[in-house]
Amino acid sequence: MKSSEIREMTVVEITKKLEEERVSLFNLSIRKNSTRVGKPHEFKAIRRGIARMETILKQKEVKA
């Protein structure tokens, strides 16, 4: 998800999407521990997406 797309979202939508991404990362790590992961680059993409959302969320909170 691009930063511009995240900036267009409301705080509630960002929070909801952030929780979904955290659950996705957790499930991916569980799958990694039990079997082989087909796309290991997903870890990096999900972590970066979470960081983007947290950064933009913090900027919106400071702005308000």
N, C-alpha and C positions, 0 to 999 in steps of 0.2 A: 504494500500500500504506500502510495507516495505521500509526501508531506503536504502537498497542496490538497489532496483528498481529505486528509485528516483535519486540516485547518478549517475546512468547510463544515465539519461535523460539530454538533453541540457537545457540551461537556458530558452529558448523560450518555450520548452515543459513543463517545470516546471511551468512557469508563466501561460500558458494556462490551465493546470490541476488545478492550484491554484484557478483561477477564476471559473472554473467549480465546485470545491468543495465549494467555498463561496456561489455560487448560490444555490447549493444543500442544504447547511446549512440554507440559508434564506428560501427556499421553505419548508423545514422541520419545521422551526419555525412557519411559517404561518399556516401550517397544524396543528401544535400543538395547536395554538391559536383558530383555528376554530373547530377542531374535536379531537378525541383521536388518538394518535400515536400508531401504532401497535408495533413498535420496538424502545422503548425509548433509548436503548443503542447506537443507531446510532448517537445521538448528540455527545457523548463522542468520538466515533471513528472518526467522521468527524473533530471535533475540533483538535484531536491529529494529524490527517493526515495533516491538514492545518499547524499546528505548525512544523511538520517535514519538510514539503516543504519549509516553510519560513526560517527555520534554515539552511537547505542545500543550498538554494538559496543565503542566506547571506554569507555562507562559500565560495561558488563559486565566488561571487562578490569580496570578500576580496582577494581570491587567485589570481584573474586575475588582 
